[in-house]
Amino acid sequence: MQPTWRKPVGMLAILAFILFWLVAVASLSPWIGALPALVQMLVYGVAGVAWIAPLKPALRWMETGRWRR
């Protein structure tokens, strides 16, 4: 089986997306820091898990070459 260019490109795109997500959440930290501690925990918990959902199509594309089934 021949390796494809999709995996390295997809890997770089995923790393770029994670970096973007990290910068976006970190830039919101002054406003998030003003919230009560329990709300902060909820916001950071959601932000810490929500970045995974947009990656599913990218991972599928890396494996199959298609965005959808």
CHARMM-style PDB file with segment names, atoms N, HN, CA, C and O in Angstrom:
ATOM      1  N   MET     1       0.836  -1.173   0.000  1.00  0.00      PROA
ATOM      2  CA  MET     1       0.000   0.000   0.000  1.00  0.00      PROA
ATOM      3  C   MET     1       0.886   1.243   0.000  1.00  0.00      PROA
ATOM      4  O   MET     1       1.873   1.312   0.733  1.00  0.00      PROA
ATOM      5  N   GLN     2       0.532   2.212  -0.817  1.00  0.00      PROA
ATOM      6  HN  GLN     2      -0.270   2.157  -1.413  1.00  0.00      PROA
ATOM      7  CA  GLN     2       1.293   3.454  -0.902  1.00  0.00      PROA
ATOM      8  C   GLN     2       0.825   4.443   0.164  1.00  0.00      PROA
ATOM      9  O   GLN     2      -0.379   4.610   0.359  1.00  0.00      PROA
ATOM     10  N   PRO     3       1.749   5.096   0.851  1.00  0.00      PROA
ATOM     11  CA  PRO     3       1.328   6.151   1.776  1.00  0.00      PROA
ATOM     12  C   PRO     3       0.795   7.345   0.984  1.00  0.00      PROA
ATOM     13  O   PRO     3       1.269   7.636  -0.114  1.00  0.00      PROA
ATOM     14  N   THR     4      -0.172   8.013   1.540  1.00  0.00      PROA
ATOM     15  HN  THR     4      -0.558   7.777   2.432  1.00  0.00      PROA
ATOM     16  CA  THR     4      -0.770   9.156   0.858  1.00  0.00      PROA
ATOM     17  C   THR     4      -0.306  10.453   1.495  1.00  0.00      PROA
ATOM     18  O   THR     4       0.220  10.458   2.608  1.00  0.00      PROA
ATOM     19  N   TRP     5      -0.504  11.538   0.789  1.00  0.00      PROA
ATOM     20  HN  TRP     5      -0.931  11.534  -0.115  1.00  0.00      PROA
ATOM     21  CA  TRP     5      -0.152  12.858   1.294  1.00  0.00      PROA
ATOM     22  C   TRP     5      -1.180  13.361   2.299  1.00  0.00      PROA
ATOM     23  O   TRP     5      -0.924  14.328   3.016  1.00  0.00      PROA
ATOM     24  N   ARG     6      -2.353  12.707   2.356  1.00  0.00      PROA
ATOM     25  HN  ARG     6      -2.561  11.922   1.773  1.00  0.00      PROA
ATOM     26  CA  ARG     6      -3.424  13.183   3.235  1.00  0.00      PROA
ATOM     27  C   ARG     6      -3.047  13.120   4.707  1.00  0.00      PROA
ATOM     28  O   ARG     6      -3.413  14.011   5.473  1.00  0.00      PROA
ATOM     29  N   LYS     7      -2.329  12.095   5.114  1.00  0.00      PROA
ATOM     30  HN  LYS     7      -2.031  11.370   4.492  1.00  0.00      PROA
ATOM     31  CA  LYS     7      -2.018  11.955   6.546  1.00  0.00      PROA
ATOM     32  C   LYS     7      -1.090  13.054   7.049  1.00  0.00      PROA
ATOM     33  O   LYS     7      -1.396  13.652   8.080  1.00  0.00      PROA
ATOM     34  N   PRO     8       0.024  13.359   6.387  1.00  0.00      PROA
ATOM     35  CA  PRO     8       0.852  14.459   6.882  1.00  0.00      PROA
ATOM     36  C   PRO     8       0.136  15.809   6.827  1.00  0.00      PROA
ATOM     37  O   PRO     8       0.266  16.619   7.744  1.00  0.00      PROA
ATOM     38  N   VAL     9      -0.624  16.052   5.749  1.00  0.00      PROA
ATOM     39  HN  VAL     9      -0.730  15.394   5.003  1.00  0.00      PROA
ATOM     40  CA  VAL     9      -1.361  17.309   5.636  1.00  0.00      PROA
ATOM     41  C   VAL     9      -2.435  17.384   6.712  1.00  0.00      PROA
ATOM     42  O   VAL     9      -2.612  18.427   7.342  1.00  0.00      PROA
ATOM     43  N   GLY    10      -3.146  16.294   6.925  1.00  0.00      PROA
ATOM     44  HN  GLY    10      -3.002  15.447   6.414  1.00  0.00      PROA
ATOM     45  CA  GLY    10      -4.173  16.258   7.958  1.00  0.00      PROA
ATOM     46  C   GLY    10      -3.592  16.449   9.348  1.00  0.00      PROA
ATOM     47  O   GLY    10      -4.179  17.133  10.186  1.00  0.00      PROA
ATOM     48  N   MET    11      -2.434  15.838   9.589  1.00  0.00      PROA
ATOM     49  HN  MET    11      -1.958  15.282   8.907  1.00  0.00      PROA
ATOM     50  CA  MET    11      -1.784  15.983  10.886  1.00  0.00      PROA
ATOM     51  C   MET    11      -1.396  17.440  11.139  1.00  0.00      PROA
ATOM     52  O   MET    11      -1.596  17.956  12.239  1.00  0.00      PROA
ATOM     53  N   LEU    12      -0.846  18.097  10.128  1.00  0.00      PROA
ATOM     54  HN  LEU    12      -0.684  17.678   9.235  1.00  0.00      PROA
ATOM     55  CA  LEU    12      -0.487  19.508  10.277  1.00  0.00      PROA
ATOM     56  C   LEU    12      -1.726  20.380  10.462  1.00  0.00      PROA
ATOM     57  O   LEU    12      -1.707  21.334  11.240  1.00  0.00      PROA
ATOM     58  N   ALA    13      -2.798  20.054   9.750  1.00  0.00      PROA
ATOM     59  HN  ALA    13      -2.814  19.279   9.118  1.00  0.00      PROA
ATOM     60  CA  ALA    13      -4.047  20.811   9.902  1.00  0.00      PROA
ATOM     61  C   ALA    13      -4.625  20.629  11.304  1.00  0.00      PROA
ATOM     62  O   ALA    13      -5.136  21.583  11.890  1.00  0.00      PROA
ATOM     63  N   ILE    14      -4.549  19.431  11.837  1.00  0.00      PROA
ATOM     64  HN  ILE    14      -4.134  18.656  11.361  1.00  0.00      PROA
ATOM     65  CA  ILE    14      -5.047  19.181  13.193  1.00  0.00      PROA
ATOM     66  C   ILE    14      -4.214  19.954  14.212  1.00  0.00      PROA
ATOM     67  O   ILE    14      -4.769  20.552  15.135  1.00  0.00      PROA
ATOM     68  N   LEU    15      -2.902  19.950  14.058  1.00  0.00      PROA
ATOM     69  HN  LEU    15      -2.452  19.464  13.308  1.00  0.00      PROA
ATOM     70  CA  LEU    15      -2.044  20.711  14.967  1.00  0.00      PROA
ATOM     71  C   LEU    15      -2.329  22.203  14.875  1.00  0.00      PROA
ATOM     72  O   LEU    15      -2.343  22.898  15.891  1.00  0.00      PROA
ATOM     73  N   ALA    16      -2.556  22.700  13.658  1.00  0.00      PROA
ATOM     74  HN  ALA    16      -2.544  22.136  12.833  1.00  0.00      PROA
ATOM     75  CA  ALA    16      -2.895  24.116  13.486  1.00  0.00      PROA
ATOM     76  C   ALA    16      -4.231  24.442  14.148  1.00  0.00      PROA
ATOM     77  O   ALA    16      -4.374  25.487  14.782  1.00  0.00      PROA
ATOM     78  N   PHE    17      -5.206  23.550  14.001  1.00  0.00      PROA
ATOM     79  HN  PHE    17      -5.091  22.701  13.486  1.00  0.00      PROA
ATOM     80  CA  PHE    17      -6.510  23.772  14.628  1.00  0.00      PROA
ATOM     81  C   PHE    17      -6.396  23.781  16.153  1.00  0.00      PROA
ATOM     82  O   PHE    17      -7.019  24.609  16.816  1.00  0.00      PROA
ATOM     83  N   ILE    18      -5.604  22.866  16.709  1.00  0.00      PROA
ATOM     84  HN  ILE    18      -5.097  22.193  16.170  1.00  0.00      PROA
ATOM     85  CA  ILE    18      -5.424  22.827  18.162  1.00  0.00      PROA
ATOM     86  C   ILE    18      -4.746  24.102  18.646  1.00  0.00      PROA
ATOM     87  O   ILE    18      -5.120  24.646  19.685  1.00  0.00      PROA
ATOM     88  N   LEU    19      -3.752  24.581  17.903  1.00  0.00      PROA
ATOM     89  HN  LEU    19      -3.448  24.139  17.060  1.00  0.00      PROA
ATOM     90  CA  LEU    19      -3.085  25.830  18.268  1.00  0.00      PROA
ATOM     91  C   LEU    19      -4.066  26.998  18.221  1.00  0.00      PROA
ATOM     92  O   LEU    19      -4.078  27.841  19.119  1.00  0.00      PROA
ATOM     93  N   PHE    20      -4.901  27.046  17.159  1.00  0.00      PROA
ATOM     94  HN  PHE    20      -4.892  26.362  16.430  1.00  0.00      PROA
ATOM     95  CA  PHE    20      -5.922  28.086  17.054  1.00  0.00      PROA
ATOM     96  C   PHE    20      -6.877  28.024  18.239  1.00  0.00      PROA
ATOM     97  O   PHE    20      -7.198  29.054  18.832  1.00  0.00      PROA
ATOM     98  N   TRP    21      -7.332  26.824  18.587  1.00  0.00      PROA
ATOM     99  HN  TRP    21      -7.071  25.988  18.105  1.00  0.00      PROA
ATOM    100  CA  TRP    21      -8.270  26.642  19.702  1.00  0.00      PROA
ATOM    101  C   TRP    21      -7.651  27.111  21.015  1.00  0.00      PROA
ATOM    102  O   TRP    21      -8.294  27.790  21.816  1.00  0.00      PROA
ATOM    103  N   LEU    22      -6.390  26.733  21.219  1.00  0.00      PROA
ATOM    104  HN  LEU    22      -5.868  26.181  20.568  1.00  0.00      PROA
ATOM    105  CA  LEU    22      -5.681  27.114  22.438  1.00  0.00      PROA
ATOM    106  C   LEU    22      -5.573  28.631  22.544  1.00  0.00      PROA
ATOM    107  O   LEU    22      -5.829  29.193  23.608  1.00  0.00      PROA
ATOM    108  N   VAL    23      -5.201  29.297  21.461  1.00  0.00      PROA
ATOM    109  HN  VAL    23      -4.994  28.840  20.596  1.00  0.00      PROA
ATOM    110  CA  VAL    23      -5.068  30.758  21.471  1.00  0.00      PROA
ATOM    111  C   VAL    23      -6.434  31.410  21.692  1.00  0.00      PROA
ATOM    112  O   VAL    23      -6.539  32.389  22.431  1.00  0.00      PROA
ATOM    113  N   ALA    24      -7.471  30.879  21.062  1.00  0.00      PROA
ATOM    114  HN  ALA    24      -7.386  30.084  20.462  1.00  0.00      PROA
ATOM    115  CA  ALA    24      -8.819  31.443  21.217  1.00  0.00      PROA
ATOM    116  C   ALA    24      -9.293  31.349  22.666  1.00  0.00      PROA
ATOM    117  O   ALA    24      -9.808  32.323  23.215  1.00  0.00      PROA
ATOM    118  N   VAL    25      -9.124  30.196  23.280  1.00  0.00      PROA
ATOM    119  HN  VAL    25      -8.706  29.404  22.835  1.00  0.00      PROA
ATOM    120  CA  VAL    25      -9.572  30.023  24.672  1.00  0.00      PROA
ATOM    121  C   VAL    25      -8.708  30.855  25.616  1.00  0.00      PROA
ATOM    122  O   VAL    25      -9.223  31.463  26.555  1.00  0.00      PROA
ATOM    123  N   ALA    26      -7.406  30.885  25.375  1.00  0.00      PROA
ATOM    124  HN  ALA    26      -6.987  30.391  24.613  1.00  0.00      PROA
ATOM    125  CA  ALA    26      -6.513  31.676  26.228  1.00  0.00      PROA
ATOM    126  C   ALA    26      -6.803  33.164  26.107  1.00  0.00      PROA
ATOM    127  O   ALA    26      -6.682  33.897  27.088  1.00  0.00      PROA
ATOM    128  N   SER    27      -7.184  33.620  24.923  1.00  0.00      PROA
ATOM    129  HN  SER    27      -7.282  33.025  24.126  1.00  0.00      PROA
ATOM    130  CA  SER    27      -7.491  35.043  24.763  1.00  0.00      PROA
ATOM    131  C   SER    27      -8.790  35.430  25.474  1.00  0.00      PROA
ATOM    132  O   SER    27      -9.002  36.600  25.794  1.00  0.00      PROA
ATOM    133  N   LEU    28      -9.647  34.456  25.717  1.00  0.00      PROA
ATOM    134  HN  LEU    28      -9.475  33.506  25.457  1.00  0.00      PROA
ATOM    135  CA  LEU    28     -10.881  34.718  26.452  1.00  0.00      PROA
ATOM    136  C   LEU    28     -10.696  34.612  27.968  1.00  0.00      PROA
ATOM    137  O   LEU    28     -11.631  34.883  28.722  1.00  0.00      PROA
ATOM    138  N   SER    29      -9.525  34.230  28.415  1.00  0.00      PROA
ATOM    139  HN  SER    29      -8.765  34.010  27.803  1.00  0.00      PROA
ATOM    140  CA  SER    29      -9.315  33.986  29.850  1.00  0.00      PROA
ATOM    141  C   SER    29      -9.562  35.195  30.746  1.00  0.00      PROA
ATOM    142  O   SER    29     -10.001  34.996  31.879  1.00  0.00      PROA
ATOM    143  N   PRO    30      -9.309  36.448  30.316  1.00  0.00      PROA
ATOM    144  CA  PRO    30      -9.667  37.558  31.220  1.00  0.00      PROA
ATOM    145  C   PRO    30     -11.164  37.601  31.541  1.00  0.00      PROA
ATOM    146  O   PRO    30     -11.558  37.875  32.675  1.00  0.00      PROA
ATOM    147  N   TRP    31     -11.983  37.330  30.536  1.00  0.00      PROA
ATOM    148  HN  TRP    31     -11.663  37.107  29.615  1.00  0.00      PROA
ATOM    149  CA  TRP    31     -13.431  37.348  30.761  1.00  0.00      PROA
ATOM    150  C   TRP    31     -13.877  36.104  31.527  1.00  0.00      PROA
ATOM    151  O   TRP    31     -14.740  36.174  32.402  1.00  0.00      PROA
ATOM    152  N   ILE    32     -13.285  34.981  31.188  1.00  0.00      PROA
ATOM    153  HN  ILE    32     -12.584  34.924  30.477  1.00  0.00      PROA
ATOM    154  CA  ILE    32     -13.633  33.752  31.898  1.00  0.00      PROA
ATOM    155  C   ILE    32     -13.185  33.836  33.352  1.00  0.00      PROA
ATOM    156  O   ILE    32     -13.871  33.334  34.242  1.00  0.00      PROA
ATOM    157  N   GLY    33     -12.035  34.470  33.599  1.00  0.00      PROA
ATOM    158  HN  GLY    33     -11.478  34.879  32.876  1.00  0.00      PROA
ATOM    159  CA  GLY    33     -11.512  34.614  34.955  1.00  0.00      PROA
ATOM    160  C   GLY    33     -12.396  35.468  35.847  1.00  0.00      PROA
ATOM    161  O   GLY    33     -12.320  35.359  37.070  1.00  0.00      PROA
ATOM    162  N   ALA    34     -13.233  36.317  35.260  1.00  0.00      PROA
ATOM    163  HN  ALA    34     -13.294  36.405  34.266  1.00  0.00      PROA
ATOM    164  CA  ALA    34     -14.139  37.157  36.036  1.00  0.00      PROA
ATOM    165  C   ALA    34     -15.393  36.397  36.465  1.00  0.00      PROA
ATOM    166  O   ALA    34     -16.165  36.894  37.285  1.00  0.00      PROA
ATOM    167  N   LEU    35     -15.599  35.224  35.931  1.00  0.00      PROA
ATOM    168  HN  LEU    35     -14.972  34.820  35.265  1.00  0.00      PROA
ATOM    169  CA  LEU    35     -16.781  34.425  36.269  1.00  0.00      PROA
ATOM    170  C   LEU    35     -16.564  33.698  37.592  1.00  0.00      PROA
ATOM    171  O   LEU    35     -15.423  33.546  38.029  1.00  0.00      PROA
ATOM    172  N   PRO    36     -17.635  33.250  38.234  1.00  0.00      PROA
ATOM    173  CA  PRO    36     -17.492  32.438  39.444  1.00  0.00      PROA
ATOM    174  C   PRO    36     -16.720  31.140  39.145  1.00  0.00      PROA
ATOM    175  O   PRO    36     -16.721  30.653  38.014  1.00  0.00      PROA
ATOM    176  N   ALA    37     -16.079  30.607  40.149  1.00  0.00      PROA
ATOM    177  HN  ALA    37     -16.078  31.002  41.068  1.00  0.00      PROA
ATOM    178  CA  ALA    37     -15.191  29.462  39.985  1.00  0.00      PROA
ATOM    179  C   ALA    37     -15.889  28.252  39.360  1.00  0.00      PROA
ATOM    180  O   ALA    37     -15.302  27.587  38.507  1.00  0.00      PROA
ATOM    181  N   LEU    38     -17.098  27.958  39.754  1.00  0.00      PROA
ATOM    182  HN  LEU    38     -17.575  28.498  40.447  1.00  0.00      PROA
ATOM    183  CA  LEU    38     -17.803  26.800  39.183  1.00  0.00      PROA
ATOM    184  C   LEU    38     -18.128  27.008  37.710  1.00  0.00      PROA
ATOM    185  O   LEU    38     -18.076  26.069  36.916  1.00  0.00      PROA
ATOM    186  N   VAL    39     -18.462  28.235  37.353  1.00  0.00      PROA
ATOM    187  HN  VAL    39     -18.504  28.998  37.998  1.00  0.00      PROA
ATOM    188  CA  VAL    39     -18.740  28.534  35.946  1.00  0.00      PROA
ATOM    189  C   VAL    39     -17.446  28.444  35.131  1.00  0.00      PROA
ATOM    190  O   VAL    39     -17.448  27.955  34.001  1.00  0.00      PROA
ATOM    191  N   GLN    40     -16.343  28.921  35.717  1.00  0.00      PROA
ATOM    192  HN  GLN    40     -16.342  29.318  36.634  1.00  0.00      PROA
ATOM    193  CA  GLN    40     -15.040  28.795  35.054  1.00  0.00      PROA
ATOM    194  C   GLN    40     -14.714  27.328  34.778  1.00  0.00      PROA
ATOM    195  O   GLN    40     -14.264  26.971  33.689  1.00  0.00      PROA
ATOM    196  N   MET    41     -14.947  26.500  35.768  1.00  0.00      PROA
ATOM    197  HN  MET    41     -15.312  26.790  36.653  1.00  0.00      PROA
ATOM    198  CA  MET    41     -14.671  25.079  35.622  1.00  0.00      PROA
ATOM    199  C   MET    41     -15.514  24.486  34.488  1.00  0.00      PROA
ATOM    200  O   MET    41     -15.015  23.684  33.697  1.00  0.00      PROA
ATOM    201  N   LEU    42     -16.773  24.874  34.410  1.00  0.00      PROA
ATOM    202  HN  LEU    42     -17.178  25.525  35.052  1.00  0.00      PROA
ATOM    203  CA  LEU    42     -17.657  24.383  33.364  1.00  0.00      PROA
ATOM    204  C   LEU    42     -17.185  24.868  31.988  1.00  0.00      PROA
ATOM    205  O   LEU    42     -17.132  24.087  31.038  1.00  0.00      PROA
ATOM    206  N   VAL    43     -16.844  26.156  31.883  1.00  0.00      PROA
ATOM    207  HN  VAL    43     -16.887  26.790  32.655  1.00  0.00      PROA
ATOM    208  CA  VAL    43     -16.400  26.713  30.602  1.00  0.00      PROA
ATOM    209  C   VAL    43     -15.125  26.029  30.132  1.00  0.00      PROA
ATOM    210  O   VAL    43     -15.030  25.617  28.976  1.00  0.00      PROA
ATOM    211  N   TYR    44     -14.145  25.905  31.021  1.00  0.00      PROA
ATOM    212  HN  TYR    44     -14.222  26.240  31.960  1.00  0.00      PROA
ATOM    213  CA  TYR    44     -12.889  25.269  30.632  1.00  0.00      PROA
ATOM    214  C   TYR    44     -13.075  23.777  30.365  1.00  0.00      PROA
ATOM    215  O   TYR    44     -12.386  23.214  29.515  1.00  0.00      PROA
ATOM    216  N   GLY    45     -13.978  23.143  31.067  1.00  0.00      PROA
ATOM    217  HN  GLY    45     -14.538  23.600  31.758  1.00  0.00      PROA
ATOM    218  CA  GLY    45     -14.273  21.732  30.805  1.00  0.00      PROA
ATOM    219  C   GLY    45     -14.880  21.536  29.428  1.00  0.00      PROA
ATOM    220  O   GLY    45     -14.489  20.627  28.696  1.00  0.00      PROA
ATOM    221  N   VAL    46     -15.835  22.385  29.071  1.00  0.00      PROA
ATOM    222  HN  VAL    46     -16.154  23.124  29.665  1.00  0.00      PROA
ATOM    223  CA  VAL    46     -16.459  22.307  27.744  1.00  0.00      PROA
ATOM    224  C   VAL    46     -15.432  22.642  26.664  1.00  0.00      PROA
ATOM    225  O   VAL    46     -15.358  21.959  25.642  1.00  0.00      PROA
ATOM    226  N   ALA    47     -14.645  23.685  26.887  1.00  0.00      PROA
ATOM    227  HN  ALA    47     -14.705  24.239  27.717  1.00  0.00      PROA
ATOM    228  CA  ALA    47     -13.627  24.073  25.903  1.00  0.00      PROA
ATOM    229  C   ALA    47     -12.563  22.987  25.753  1.00  0.00      PROA
ATOM    230  O   ALA    47     -11.999  22.813  24.673  1.00  0.00      PROA
ATOM    231  N   GLY    48     -12.293  22.269  26.820  1.00  0.00      PROA
ATOM    232  HN  GLY    48     -12.751  22.410  27.697  1.00  0.00      PROA
ATOM    233  CA  GLY    48     -11.291  21.213  26.769  1.00  0.00      PROA
ATOM    234  C   GLY    48     -11.741  19.971  26.030  1.00  0.00      PROA
ATOM    235  O   GLY    48     -10.913  19.155  25.624  1.00  0.00      PROA
ATOM    236  N   VAL    49     -13.049  19.818  25.848  1.00  0.00      PROA
ATOM    237  HN  VAL    49     -13.721  20.481  26.177  1.00  0.00      PROA
ATOM    238  CA  VAL    49     -13.577  18.640  25.159  1.00  0.00      PROA
ATOM    239  C   VAL    49     -14.152  19.005  23.781  1.00  0.00      PROA
ATOM    240  O   VAL    49     -14.150  18.175  22.873  1.00  0.00      PROA
ATOM    241  N   ALA    50     -14.634  20.222  23.625  1.00  0.00      PROA
ATOM    242  HN  ALA    50     -14.636  20.897  24.363  1.00  0.00      PROA
ATOM    243  CA  ALA    50     -15.331  20.616  22.399  1.00  0.00      PROA
ATOM    244  C   ALA    50     -14.434  20.655  21.172  1.00  0.00      PROA
ATOM    245  O   ALA    50     -14.938  20.567  20.052  1.00  0.00      PROA
ATOM    246  N   TRP    51     -13.134  20.781  21.340  1.00  0.00      PROA
ATOM    247  HN  TRP    51     -12.725  20.852  22.250  1.00  0.00      PROA
ATOM    248  CA  TRP    51     -12.242  20.843  20.180  1.00  0.00      PROA
ATOM    249  C   TRP    51     -12.175  19.514  19.433  1.00  0.00      PROA
ATOM    250  O   TRP    51     -11.722  19.466  18.290  1.00  0.00      PROA
ATOM    251  N   ILE    52     -12.622  18.444  20.071  1.00  0.00      PROA
ATOM    252  HN  ILE    52     -12.990  18.483  21.000  1.00  0.00      PROA
ATOM    253  CA  ILE    52     -12.522  17.121  19.455  1.00  0.00      PROA
ATOM    254  C   ILE    52     -13.562  16.941  18.341  1.00  0.00      PROA
ATOM    255  O   ILE    52     -13.272  16.305  17.328  1.00  0.00      PROA
ATOM    256  N   ALA    53     -14.755  17.486  18.516  1.00  0.00      PROA
ATOM    257  HN  ALA    53     -14.991  18.002  19.340  1.00  0.00      PROA
ATOM    258  CA  ALA    53     -15.848  17.264  17.561  1.00  0.00      PROA
ATOM    259  C   ALA    53     -15.520  17.697  16.130  1.00  0.00      PROA
ATOM    260  O   ALA    53     -15.824  16.946  15.204  1.00  0.00      PROA
ATOM    261  N   PRO    54     -14.921  18.857  15.903  1.00  0.00      PROA
ATOM    262  CA  PRO    54     -14.634  19.245  14.508  1.00  0.00      PROA
ATOM    263  C   PRO    54     -13.556  18.384  13.846  1.00  0.00      PROA
ATOM    264  O   PRO    54     -13.385  18.444  12.628  1.00  0.00      PROA
ATOM    265  N   LEU    55     -12.842  17.597  14.617  1.00  0.00      PROA
ATOM    266  HN  LEU    55     -12.981  17.548  15.606  1.00  0.00      PROA
ATOM    267  CA  LEU    55     -11.763  16.803  14.042  1.00  0.00      PROA
ATOM    268  C   LEU    55     -12.238  15.497  13.410  1.00  0.00      PROA
ATOM    269  O   LEU    55     -11.497  14.885  12.641  1.00  0.00      PROA
ATOM    270  N   LYS    56     -13.442  15.065  13.716  1.00  0.00      PROA
ATOM    271  HN  LYS    56     -14.044  15.563  14.341  1.00  0.00      PROA
ATOM    272  CA  LYS    56     -13.929  13.789  13.178  1.00  0.00      PROA
ATOM    273  C   LYS    56     -13.940  13.767  11.649  1.00  0.00      PROA
ATOM    274  O   LYS    56     -13.471  12.791  11.064  1.00  0.00      PROA
ATOM    275  N   PRO    57     -14.455  14.804  10.975  1.00  0.00      PROA
ATOM    276  CA  PRO    57     -14.390  14.779   9.508  1.00  0.00      PROA
ATOM    277  C   PRO    57     -12.954  14.795   8.978  1.00  0.00      PROA
ATOM    278  O   PRO    57     -12.661  14.157   7.967  1.00  0.00      PROA
ATOM    279  N   ALA    58     -12.073  15.511   9.646  1.00  0.00      PROA
ATOM    280  HN  ALA    58     -12.311  16.029  10.467  1.00  0.00      PROA
ATOM    281  CA  ALA    58     -10.678  15.555   9.195  1.00  0.00      PROA
ATOM    282  C   ALA    58     -10.028  14.179   9.332  1.00  0.00      PROA
ATOM    283  O   ALA    58      -9.291  13.747   8.446  1.00  0.00      PROA
ATOM    284  N   LEU    59     -10.297  13.508  10.420  1.00  0.00      PROA
ATOM    285  HN  LEU    59     -10.896  13.859  11.139  1.00  0.00      PROA
ATOM    286  CA  LEU    59      -9.744  12.162  10.602  1.00  0.00      PROA
ATOM    287  C   LEU    59     -10.310  11.185   9.574  1.00  0.00      PROA
ATOM    288  O   LEU    59      -9.592  10.327   9.062  1.00  0.00      PROA
ATOM    289  N   ARG    60     -11.592  11.322   9.280  1.00  0.00      PROA
ATOM    290  HN  ARG    60     -12.175  12.020   9.696  1.00  0.00      PROA
ATOM    291  CA  ARG    60     -12.217  10.465   8.265  1.00  0.00      PROA
ATOM    292  C   ARG    60     -11.578  10.730   6.904  1.00  0.00      PROA
ATOM    293  O   ARG    60     -11.290   9.795   6.157  1.00  0.00      PROA
ATOM    294  N   TRP    61     -11.354  12.019   6.579  1.00  0.00      PROA
ATOM    295  HN  TRP    61     -11.587  12.779   7.186  1.00  0.00      PROA
ATOM    296  CA  TRP    61     -10.728  12.367   5.310  1.00  0.00      PROA
ATOM    297  C   TRP    61      -9.313  11.806   5.224  1.00  0.00      PROA
ATOM    298  O   TRP    61      -8.894  11.332   4.168  1.00  0.00      PROA
ATOM    299  N   MET    62      -8.584  11.858   6.321  1.00  0.00      PROA
ATOM    300  HN  MET    62      -8.924  12.243   7.179  1.00  0.00      PROA
ATOM    301  CA  MET    62      -7.222  11.336   6.323  1.00  0.00      PROA
ATOM    302  C   MET    62      -7.206   9.835   6.021  1.00  0.00      PROA
ATOM    303  O   MET    62      -6.290   9.346   5.359  1.00  0.00      PROA
ATOM    304  N   GLU    63      -8.198   9.115   6.494  1.00  0.00      PROA
ATOM    305  HN  GLU    63      -8.942   9.512   7.032  1.00  0.00      PROA
ATOM    306  CA  GLU    63      -8.246   7.665   6.302  1.00  0.00      PROA
ATOM    307  C   GLU    63      -8.830   7.245   4.952  1.00  0.00      PROA
ATOM    308  O   GLU    63      -8.328   6.327   4.303  1.00  0.00      PROA
ATOM    309  N   THR    64      -9.908   7.936   4.539  1.00  0.00      PROA
ATOM    310  HN  THR    64     -10.316   8.681   5.066  1.00  0.00      PROA
ATOM    311  CA  THR    64     -10.641   7.462   3.365  1.00  0.00      PROA
ATOM    312  C   THR    64     -10.538   8.370   2.142  1.00  0.00      PROA
ATOM    313  O   THR    64     -10.751   7.915   1.018  1.00  0.00      PROA
ATOM    314  N   GLY    65     -10.218   9.631   2.343  1.00  0.00      PROA
ATOM    315  HN  GLY    65     -10.045  10.001   3.256  1.00  0.00      PROA
ATOM    316  CA  GLY    65     -10.200  10.573   1.238  1.00  0.00      PROA
ATOM    317  C   GLY    65     -11.528  11.246   1.004  1.00  0.00      PROA
ATOM    318  O   GLY    65     -11.666  12.039   0.073  1.00  0.00      PROA
ATOM    319  N   ARG    66     -12.522  10.938   1.845  1.00  0.00      PROA
ATOM    320  HN  ARG    66     -12.409  10.294   2.601  1.00  0.00      PROA
ATOM    321  CA  ARG    66     -13.855  11.552   1.727  1.00  0.00      PROA
ATOM    322  C   ARG    66     -14.200  12.229   3.037  1.00  0.00      PROA
ATOM    323  O   ARG    66     -13.779  11.778   4.102  1.00  0.00      PROA
ATOM    324  N   TRP    67     -14.972  13.319   2.967  1.00  0.00      PROA
ATOM    325  HN  TRP    67     -15.315  13.685   2.102  1.00  0.00      PROA
ATOM    326  CA  TRP    67     -15.385  14.031   4.176  1.00  0.00      PROA
ATOM    327  C   TRP    67     -16.571  13.355   4.844  1.00  0.00      PROA
ATOM    328  O   TRP    67     -16.716  13.388   6.066  1.00  0.00      PROA
ATOM    329  N   ARG    68     -17.413  12.743   4.027  1.00  0.00      PROA
ATOM    330  HN  ARG    68     -17.295  12.717   3.034  1.00  0.00      PROA
ATOM    331  CA  ARG    68     -18.622  12.081   4.555  1.00  0.00      PROA
ATOM    332  C   ARG    68     -18.613  10.625   4.161  1.00  0.00      PROA
ATOM    333  O   ARG    68     -17.842  10.209   3.295  1.00  0.00      PROA
ATOM    334  N   ARG    69     -19.469   9.851   4.797  1.00  0.00      PROA
ATOM    335  HN  ARG    69     -20.095  10.189   5.500  1.00  0.00      PROA
ATOM    336  CA  ARG    69     -19.535   8.409   4.525  1.00  0.00      PROA
ATOM    337  C   ARG    69     -19.967   8.089   3.158  1.00  0.00      PROA
ATOM    338  OT1 ARG    69     -20.063   6.916   2.800  1.00  0.00      PROA
TER     339      ARG     69
END
